[in-house]
């Protein structure tokens, strides 16, 4: 996790940037490999909508927000950007008593994150993605 940046880290450390993108930026600029997983985009236990009956805790991450996420920040030069290995979606299930609820929380956002992970930003198209989900 990115807290490792606060106490010093071995040269071989890979950093999971979960508290935002800043830890990932710093680690990549230091020459460390990084997996981007910020709470602002990659946490599937957050609500998908503002509907009162929507399950989830903390904040809200609708699918279009997640689809718009760019895991390689513009602030990185090409050499540092090479250290971004990819993204990871997370879900904490301690408040999800059934697999049906877990499945509801991860889908279809997992599909959006997958496309973000494997498609260059200039080849992503929200409308086409939305049609494919239907």
PyMOL commands that place a pseudoatom at each C-alpha (Angstrom):
pseudoatom trace, name=CA, resn=UNK, resi=1, chain=A, elem=C, hetatm=0, pos=[0.000, 0.000, 0.000]
pseudoatom trace, name=CA, resn=UNK, resi=2, chain=A, elem=C, hetatm=0, pos=[1.136, 3.564, -0.520]
pseudoatom trace, name=CA, resn=UNK, resi=3, chain=A, elem=C, hetatm=0, pos=[1.782, 4.122, 3.195]
pseudoatom trace, name=CA, resn=UNK, resi=4, chain=A, elem=C, hetatm=0, pos=[5.143, 2.470, 2.558]
pseudoatom trace, name=CA, resn=UNK, resi=5, chain=A, elem=C, hetatm=0, pos=[6.263, 5.772, 1.011]
pseudoatom trace, name=CA, resn=UNK, resi=6, chain=A, elem=C, hetatm=0, pos=[6.090, 7.415, 4.441]
pseudoatom trace, name=CA, resn=UNK, resi=7, chain=A, elem=C, hetatm=0, pos=[8.685, 5.166, 6.031]
pseudoatom trace, name=CA, resn=UNK, resi=8, chain=A, elem=C, hetatm=0, pos=[11.110, 4.369, 3.275]
pseudoatom trace, name=CA, resn=UNK, resi=9, chain=A, elem=C, hetatm=0, pos=[10.909, 1.426, 0.954]
pseudoatom trace, name=CA, resn=UNK, resi=10, chain=A, elem=C, hetatm=0, pos=[13.262, -1.122, -0.544]
pseudoatom trace, name=CA, resn=UNK, resi=11, chain=A, elem=C, hetatm=0, pos=[14.342, -0.652, -4.146]
pseudoatom trace, name=CA, resn=UNK, resi=12, chain=A, elem=C, hetatm=0, pos=[12.354, -3.722, -5.198]
pseudoatom trace, name=CA, resn=UNK, resi=13, chain=A, elem=C, hetatm=0, pos=[9.047, -2.563, -3.657]
pseudoatom trace, name=CA, resn=UNK, resi=14, chain=A, elem=C, hetatm=0, pos=[5.907, -2.326, -5.782]
pseudoatom trace, name=CA, resn=UNK, resi=15, chain=A, elem=C, hetatm=0, pos=[3.424, 0.248, -4.483]
pseudoatom trace, name=CA, resn=UNK, resi=16, chain=A, elem=C, hetatm=0, pos=[-0.375, -0.071, -4.409]
pseudoatom trace, name=CA, resn=UNK, resi=17, chain=A, elem=C, hetatm=0, pos=[-1.694, 3.489, -4.726]
pseudoatom trace, name=CA, resn=UNK, resi=18, chain=A, elem=C, hetatm=0, pos=[-5.047, 3.336, -2.943]
pseudoatom trace, name=CA, resn=UNK, resi=19, chain=A, elem=C, hetatm=0, pos=[-5.447, 6.660, -1.100]
pseudoatom trace, name=CA, resn=UNK, resi=20, chain=A, elem=C, hetatm=0, pos=[-5.549, 8.625, -4.344]
pseudoatom trace, name=CA, resn=UNK, resi=21, chain=A, elem=C, hetatm=0, pos=[-3.159, 9.039, -7.243]
pseudoatom trace, name=CA, resn=UNK, resi=22, chain=A, elem=C, hetatm=0, pos=[-0.475, 11.003, -5.390]
pseudoatom trace, name=CA, resn=UNK, resi=23, chain=A, elem=C, hetatm=0, pos=[1.240, 7.944, -3.924]
pseudoatom trace, name=CA, resn=UNK, resi=24, chain=A, elem=C, hetatm=0, pos=[1.350, 6.319, -7.339]
pseudoatom trace, name=CA, resn=UNK, resi=25, chain=A, elem=C, hetatm=0, pos=[2.808, 9.450, -8.904]
pseudoatom trace, name=CA, resn=UNK, resi=26, chain=A, elem=C, hetatm=0, pos=[5.509, 9.716, -6.271]
pseudoatom trace, name=CA, resn=UNK, resi=27, chain=A, elem=C, hetatm=0, pos=[6.413, 6.018, -6.390]
pseudoatom trace, name=CA, resn=UNK, resi=28, chain=A, elem=C, hetatm=0, pos=[6.602, 5.948, -10.204]
pseudoatom trace, name=CA, resn=UNK, resi=29, chain=A, elem=C, hetatm=0, pos=[8.759, 9.087, -10.221]
pseudoatom trace, name=CA, resn=UNK, resi=30, chain=A, elem=C, hetatm=0, pos=[11.071, 7.344, -7.738]
pseudoatom trace, name=CA, resn=UNK, resi=31, chain=A, elem=C, hetatm=0, pos=[11.382, 4.396, -10.138]
pseudoatom trace, name=CA, resn=UNK, resi=32, chain=A, elem=C, hetatm=0, pos=[9.052, 1.966, -8.346]
pseudoatom trace, name=CA, resn=UNK, resi=33, chain=A, elem=C, hetatm=0, pos=[6.439, -0.137, -10.066]
pseudoatom trace, name=CA, resn=UNK, resi=34, chain=A, elem=C, hetatm=0, pos=[2.877, 0.843, -9.173]
pseudoatom trace, name=CA, resn=UNK, resi=35, chain=A, elem=C, hetatm=0, pos=[-0.604, -0.649, -9.221]
pseudoatom trace, name=CA, resn=UNK, resi=36, chain=A, elem=C, hetatm=0, pos=[-3.203, 2.118, -9.280]
pseudoatom trace, name=CA, resn=UNK, resi=37, chain=A, elem=C, hetatm=0, pos=[-6.237, 1.458, -7.098]
pseudoatom trace, name=CA, resn=UNK, resi=38, chain=A, elem=C, hetatm=0, pos=[-7.498, 4.815, -5.795]
pseudoatom trace, name=CA, resn=UNK, resi=39, chain=A, elem=C, hetatm=0, pos=[-10.592, 4.904, -3.607]
pseudoatom trace, name=CA, resn=UNK, resi=40, chain=A, elem=C, hetatm=0, pos=[-11.975, 7.609, -5.916]
pseudoatom trace, name=CA, resn=UNK, resi=41, chain=A, elem=C, hetatm=0, pos=[-12.429, 5.133, -8.775]
pseudoatom trace, name=CA, resn=UNK, resi=42, chain=A, elem=C, hetatm=0, pos=[-11.564, 1.542, -7.905]
pseudoatom trace, name=CA, resn=UNK, resi=43, chain=A, elem=C, hetatm=0, pos=[-13.577, 0.597, -4.811]
pseudoatom trace, name=CA, resn=UNK, resi=44, chain=A, elem=C, hetatm=0, pos=[-16.609, -1.499, -5.690]
pseudoatom trace, name=CA, resn=UNK, resi=45, chain=A, elem=C, hetatm=0, pos=[-18.050, -1.424, -2.167]
pseudoatom trace, name=CA, resn=UNK, resi=46, chain=A, elem=C, hetatm=0, pos=[-18.971, 2.237, -2.741]
pseudoatom trace, name=CA, resn=UNK, resi=47, chain=A, elem=C, hetatm=0, pos=[-22.538, 2.890, -3.878]
pseudoatom trace, name=CA, resn=UNK, resi=48, chain=A, elem=C, hetatm=0, pos=[-23.275, 2.964, -7.613]
pseudoatom trace, name=CA, resn=UNK, resi=49, chain=A, elem=C, hetatm=0, pos=[-26.057, 5.560, -7.393]
pseudoatom trace, name=CA, resn=UNK, resi=50, chain=A, elem=C, hetatm=0, pos=[-27.712, 8.041, -5.041]
pseudoatom trace, name=CA, resn=UNK, resi=51, chain=A, elem=C, hetatm=0, pos=[-30.890, 5.975, -4.779]
pseudoatom trace, name=CA, resn=UNK, resi=52, chain=A, elem=C, hetatm=0, pos=[-31.906, 5.633, -1.100]
pseudoatom trace, name=CA, resn=UNK, resi=53, chain=A, elem=C, hetatm=0, pos=[-32.071, 1.822, -1.301]
pseudoatom trace, name=CA, resn=UNK, resi=54, chain=A, elem=C, hetatm=0, pos=[-28.667, 1.537, -2.996]
pseudoatom trace, name=CA, resn=UNK, resi=55, chain=A, elem=C, hetatm=0, pos=[-26.388, -0.782, -1.004]
pseudoatom trace, name=CA, resn=UNK, resi=56, chain=A, elem=C, hetatm=0, pos=[-22.853, 0.173, -0.167]
pseudoatom trace, name=CA, resn=UNK, resi=57, chain=A, elem=C, hetatm=0, pos=[-21.000, 2.390, 2.224]
pseudoatom trace, name=CA, resn=UNK, resi=58, chain=A, elem=C, hetatm=0, pos=[-18.858, 5.489, 2.223]
pseudoatom trace, name=CA, resn=UNK, resi=59, chain=A, elem=C, hetatm=0, pos=[-19.026, 7.307, -1.101]
pseudoatom trace, name=CA, resn=UNK, resi=60, chain=A, elem=C, hetatm=0, pos=[-20.401, 6.765, -4.563]
pseudoatom trace, name=CA, resn=UNK, resi=61, chain=A, elem=C, hetatm=0, pos=[-18.623, 5.658, -7.732]
pseudoatom trace, name=CA, resn=UNK, resi=62, chain=A, elem=C, hetatm=0, pos=[-20.996, 5.466, -10.690]
pseudoatom trace, name=CA, resn=UNK, resi=63, chain=A, elem=C, hetatm=0, pos=[-19.889, 3.448, -13.692]
pseudoatom trace, name=CA, resn=UNK, resi=64, chain=A, elem=C, hetatm=0, pos=[-19.336, 6.494, -15.920]
pseudoatom trace, name=CA, resn=UNK, resi=65, chain=A, elem=C, hetatm=0, pos=[-16.950, 7.998, -13.365]
pseudoatom trace, name=CA, resn=UNK, resi=66, chain=A, elem=C, hetatm=0, pos=[-14.993, 4.761, -13.252]
pseudoatom trace, name=CA, resn=UNK, resi=67, chain=A, elem=C, hetatm=0, pos=[-14.962, 4.503, -17.064]
pseudoatom trace, name=CA, resn=UNK, resi=68, chain=A, elem=C, hetatm=0, pos=[-13.465, 7.994, -17.245]
pseudoatom trace, name=CA, resn=UNK, resi=69, chain=A, elem=C, hetatm=0, pos=[-10.555, 7.073, -14.977]
pseudoatom trace, name=CA, resn=UNK, resi=70, chain=A, elem=C, hetatm=0, pos=[-7.074, 7.230, -16.510]
pseudoatom trace, name=CA, resn=UNK, resi=71, chain=A, elem=C, hetatm=0, pos=[-4.632, 5.048, -14.540]
pseudoatom trace, name=CA, resn=UNK, resi=72, chain=A, elem=C, hetatm=0, pos=[-1.541, 6.654, -16.092]
pseudoatom trace, name=CA, resn=UNK, resi=73, chain=A, elem=C, hetatm=0, pos=[-1.646, 10.278, -14.919]
pseudoatom trace, name=CA, resn=UNK, resi=74, chain=A, elem=C, hetatm=0, pos=[-0.696, 13.016, -17.389]
pseudoatom trace, name=CA, resn=UNK, resi=75, chain=A, elem=C, hetatm=0, pos=[1.738, 14.371, -14.795]
pseudoatom trace, name=CA, resn=UNK, resi=76, chain=A, elem=C, hetatm=0, pos=[4.119, 11.451, -15.430]
pseudoatom trace, name=CA, resn=UNK, resi=77, chain=A, elem=C, hetatm=0, pos=[6.817, 11.573, -18.073]
pseudoatom trace, name=CA, resn=UNK, resi=78, chain=A, elem=C, hetatm=0, pos=[7.229, 8.519, -20.339]
pseudoatom trace, name=CA, resn=UNK, resi=79, chain=A, elem=C, hetatm=0, pos=[9.947, 6.948, -18.188]
pseudoatom trace, name=CA, resn=UNK, resi=80, chain=A, elem=C, hetatm=0, pos=[7.870, 7.220, -14.997]
pseudoatom trace, name=CA, resn=UNK, resi=81, chain=A, elem=C, hetatm=0, pos=[4.643, 6.180, -16.769]
pseudoatom trace, name=CA, resn=UNK, resi=82, chain=A, elem=C, hetatm=0, pos=[6.341, 2.897, -17.664]
pseudoatom trace, name=CA, resn=UNK, resi=83, chain=A, elem=C, hetatm=0, pos=[6.207, 2.023, -13.946]
pseudoatom trace, name=CA, resn=UNK, resi=84, chain=A, elem=C, hetatm=0, pos=[2.390, 1.988, -13.860]
pseudoatom trace, name=CA, resn=UNK, resi=85, chain=A, elem=C, hetatm=0, pos=[1.737, -1.750, -14.127]
pseudoatom trace, name=CA, resn=UNK, resi=86, chain=A, elem=C, hetatm=0, pos=[-2.038, -1.469, -14.194]
pseudoatom trace, name=CA, resn=UNK, resi=87, chain=A, elem=C, hetatm=0, pos=[-5.130, -1.090, -12.045]
pseudoatom trace, name=CA, resn=UNK, resi=88, chain=A, elem=C, hetatm=0, pos=[-6.948, -3.129, -9.429]
pseudoatom trace, name=CA, resn=UNK, resi=89, chain=A, elem=C, hetatm=0, pos=[-10.587, -3.042, -8.389]
pseudoatom trace, name=CA, resn=UNK, resi=90, chain=A, elem=C, hetatm=0, pos=[-11.277, -3.648, -4.706]
pseudoatom trace, name=CA, resn=UNK, resi=91, chain=A, elem=C, hetatm=0, pos=[-14.277, -4.733, -2.707]
pseudoatom trace, name=CA, resn=UNK, resi=92, chain=A, elem=C, hetatm=0, pos=[-14.498, -5.181, 1.037]
pseudoatom trace, name=CA, resn=UNK, resi=93, chain=A, elem=C, hetatm=0, pos=[-17.195, -7.764, 1.716]
pseudoatom trace, name=CA, resn=UNK, resi=94, chain=A, elem=C, hetatm=0, pos=[-17.489, -7.737, 5.499]
pseudoatom trace, name=CA, resn=UNK, resi=95, chain=A, elem=C, hetatm=0, pos=[-20.895, -6.011, 5.152]
pseudoatom trace, name=CA, resn=UNK, resi=96, chain=A, elem=C, hetatm=0, pos=[-22.077, -8.103, 2.198]
pseudoatom trace, name=CA, resn=UNK, resi=97, chain=A, elem=C, hetatm=0, pos=[-23.740, -11.242, 3.508]
pseudoatom trace, name=CA, resn=UNK, resi=98, chain=A, elem=C, hetatm=0, pos=[-24.483, -12.834, 0.128]
pseudoatom trace, name=CA, resn=UNK, resi=99, chain=A, elem=C, hetatm=0, pos=[-22.691, -13.526, -3.145]
pseudoatom trace, name=CA, resn=UNK, resi=100, chain=A, elem=C, hetatm=0, pos=[-25.678, -11.934, -4.926]
pseudoatom trace, name=CA, resn=UNK, resi=101, chain=A, elem=C, hetatm=0, pos=[-24.911, -8.617, -3.229]
pseudoatom trace, name=CA, resn=UNK, resi=102, chain=A, elem=C, hetatm=0, pos=[-21.194, -8.882, -4.016]
pseudoatom trace, name=CA, resn=UNK, resi=103, chain=A, elem=C, hetatm=0, pos=[-22.029, -9.573, -7.649]
pseudoatom trace, name=CA, resn=UNK, resi=104, chain=A, elem=C, hetatm=0, pos=[-24.398, -6.586, -7.742]
pseudoatom trace, name=CA, resn=UNK, resi=105, chain=A, elem=C, hetatm=0, pos=[-21.708, -4.310, -6.351]
pseudoatom trace, name=CA, resn=UNK, resi=106, chain=A, elem=C, hetatm=0, pos=[-18.952, -5.337, -8.772]
pseudoatom trace, name=CA, resn=UNK, resi=107, chain=A, elem=C, hetatm=0, pos=[-21.011, -5.532, -11.965]
pseudoatom trace, name=CA, resn=UNK, resi=108, chain=A, elem=C, hetatm=0, pos=[-21.023, -3.757, -14.333]
pseudoatom trace, name=CA, resn=UNK, resi=109, chain=A, elem=C, hetatm=0, pos=[-18.252, -1.591, -12.864]
pseudoatom trace, name=CA, resn=UNK, resi=110, chain=A, elem=C, hetatm=0, pos=[-15.743, -4.431, -13.155]
pseudoatom trace, name=CA, resn=UNK, resi=111, chain=A, elem=C, hetatm=0, pos=[-16.405, -4.407, -16.913]
pseudoatom trace, name=CA, resn=UNK, resi=112, chain=A, elem=C, hetatm=0, pos=[-15.675, -0.677, -17.054]
pseudoatom trace, name=CA, resn=UNK, resi=113, chain=A, elem=C, hetatm=0, pos=[-12.439, -1.029, -15.092]
pseudoatom trace, name=CA, resn=UNK, resi=114, chain=A, elem=C, hetatm=0, pos=[-11.365, -3.896, -17.334]
pseudoatom trace, name=CA, resn=UNK, resi=115, chain=A, elem=C, hetatm=0, pos=[-11.798, -1.744, -20.418]
pseudoatom trace, name=CA, resn=UNK, resi=116, chain=A, elem=C, hetatm=0, pos=[-9.912, 1.120, -18.753]
pseudoatom trace, name=CA, resn=UNK, resi=117, chain=A, elem=C, hetatm=0, pos=[-7.084, -1.306, -17.971]
pseudoatom trace, name=CA, resn=UNK, resi=118, chain=A, elem=C, hetatm=0, pos=[-6.650, -2.745, -21.453]
pseudoatom trace, name=CA, resn=UNK, resi=119, chain=A, elem=C, hetatm=0, pos=[-7.680, 0.122, -23.749]
pseudoatom trace, name=CA, resn=UNK, resi=120, chain=A, elem=C, hetatm=0, pos=[-5.718, 3.289, -24.442]
pseudoatom trace, name=CA, resn=UNK, resi=121, chain=A, elem=C, hetatm=0, pos=[-7.688, 6.384, -23.421]
pseudoatom trace, name=CA, resn=UNK, resi=122, chain=A, elem=C, hetatm=0, pos=[-8.037, 7.606, -27.006]
pseudoatom trace, name=CA, resn=UNK, resi=123, chain=A, elem=C, hetatm=0, pos=[-9.727, 4.336, -27.980]
pseudoatom trace, name=CA, resn=UNK, resi=124, chain=A, elem=C, hetatm=0, pos=[-12.351, 4.346, -25.231]
pseudoatom trace, name=CA, resn=UNK, resi=125, chain=A, elem=C, hetatm=0, pos=[-15.856, 5.449, -26.108]
pseudoatom trace, name=CA, resn=UNK, resi=126, chain=A, elem=C, hetatm=0, pos=[-18.433, 5.700, -23.323]
pseudoatom trace, name=CA, resn=UNK, resi=127, chain=A, elem=C, hetatm=0, pos=[-21.463, 5.482, -25.644]
pseudoatom trace, name=CA, resn=UNK, resi=128, chain=A, elem=C, hetatm=0, pos=[-20.163, 2.363, -27.411]
pseudoatom trace, name=CA, resn=UNK, resi=129, chain=A, elem=C, hetatm=0, pos=[-19.256, 0.782, -24.080]
pseudoatom trace, name=CA, resn=UNK, resi=130, chain=A, elem=C, hetatm=0, pos=[-22.720, 1.533, -22.704]
pseudoatom trace, name=CA, resn=UNK, resi=131, chain=A, elem=C, hetatm=0, pos=[-24.337, -0.067, -25.781]
pseudoatom trace, name=CA, resn=UNK, resi=132, chain=A, elem=C, hetatm=0, pos=[-22.221, -3.195, -25.383]
pseudoatom trace, name=CA, resn=UNK, resi=133, chain=A, elem=C, hetatm=0, pos=[-23.441, -3.561, -21.805]
pseudoatom trace, name=CA, resn=UNK, resi=134, chain=A, elem=C, hetatm=0, pos=[-27.075, -3.486, -22.872]
for i in range(1, 134): cmd.bond("trace and resi %d" % i, "trace and resi %d" % (i + 1))
show_as sticks, trace
zoom trace
